[in-house]
Amino acid sequence: MVDMLEQYRSIFDRHLQEILAQYNCDIQPIAEALKYGISNGGKRIRPILCYMGAELCGKDVDFVKNLAVGIEMIHSYSLVHDDLPCMDDDSLRRGKPTMHIVYGEGMAVLAGDALLNCAFEVMLGDGNFDSDMRKAMVYIAKNTGINGMIGGQCLDLANETKSDFGLEELTLLNSLKTSCLIKCALVGSVIRCGASKEQIKAAEVYSENIGQIFQLVDDILDRTSSSQQLGKDVNRDEANGKKSIVDIIGMESALNYIDKLEKQAIDEIDIFRERSLNLKTLCKFLSNRTA
């Protein structure tokens, strides 16, 4: 699985450099900050899901390159803003200083804004733009807006102040803040590739589940790992007074819940038959990741 992920990451790096070369800006330091935000490494799970979505539908990965780069730009913008002192106040991301540490808070806000704007510019600039791409972009916009990722960020801030923040609220928070952007990647990709309603629904269930898995594993690692291993600050939720599902149901129940979510995700994706193998492998990999 590691080798396969590296191959996908290499494809993404190629696509990213191809597209960045088309968007030059002479105004500094915003141009440099934007590149710092998008080129700062990471697992690249979301663009990888875009590529896997294309392959589910029998398309080449190049067919969704603008979608993959656009979604990773949205992801990067969300991290830049999430790391700000007014949000999670993190100083380390992907093993490097966070944007506001390097460029200052004001420039970090602008760089995040620029990444979001560039994301839609890149997707609208798809050389094969058609009605399916338009539908995919509508889906992405909805799932990253106030009823999606931004709504999740709002609940995340509330988690710092509400003493009665419980399991239901945390499950919704994880769905909006994490699963929605993962849906943008996989579901957006299969929509862009002309998938059927049944296939889109299966991709949505799979994406929702691995988003929940991803966040649960993140919460576990935040309590059991180190900054050196993860490449970011640990124990930040505890420091900020935030609860996680792990805090409420305990470590053993959280691990059992991950197993349940994994089985549901793998069963749902069976609709794609032999083309679903990579997604099944990815799901198991994410359930057992250590960084």
C-alpha positions, 0 to 999 in steps of 0.5 A: 500500500505504501508503494501505491500511495507513493506512486499516486503522490508522484502523480499529484506532484506532477499535476500540481507543478503543471498547474502552478506553472500556469498561475504566476504572481509577482506580488510578494510574499503572497505568491511565496506563501501560497506555494508554501501552503500547497507544497508543504508535503502531507499524505495527499489522501484527498487527491489520491481519492480523486484518482481512485474515483476516476479509476473506479469509473474506468477513467485515467487519473489525468482526467481529474487532475484539475479536480485533484489539485483544486481539492487539495488547495481547499484542504490546504487553505482549511489547514492554514486557517485552522492553525491560526491563533484564533482557531487551534493555534498550532505552530507545526504542520507536516513537520514544518512551521505553520503558515502564520509562524513563517509569514505572520497572521495577516499573510496567513489569512490572505494565503488561505483566502488565495488558496480557496480562490485558486482552487475554484479557478483551477477547477473552472479551468479544466480543459474538458469542462462539461456538465459533469464537472459543473455538478462536481463543483456544485457538490464540492462548494456545498460540502466545503461551505456552511453546511459542510466543512466550515460548519464543522469548523464552527462546531469545533470552536463551540467544542472549546466552550460548551461543557455539555458537548457530547457524542452526537455533537462530536459525530456531527462535527467529525462528519462536517469537518473531516468527512465532507472534504473527503466526500468532495474528493471521492464523490466529486471525482465519480460525479465528474466521471459520470457515475450512476446514482447508486455508485455516487451513493456508495462512494458517499457512504464509503467517504463518510465512514473513512472520514470518521475513521480518519478523525478517530485515528487522529484523536487516538494518535494525538494522545498516544504519539509524539510531535516528531512522529506526527509532524504536528503538535500533539495534545492540542485538543486537551490544551484547548479544552476540547473533547473527542469521541475517544474521551467520551467512549474510551480507547477500546470502544473507539477502536471497535467503532473504527472496525465497524466503520471499516467493515461498512465502508468496504461492504458499501464499495463492493458495487464497483466490484474488482475496481474497488480493491484499492479503496478497500486497501486504503480503508484498512491502511487508514484504520491502522495508520501510525502517523 
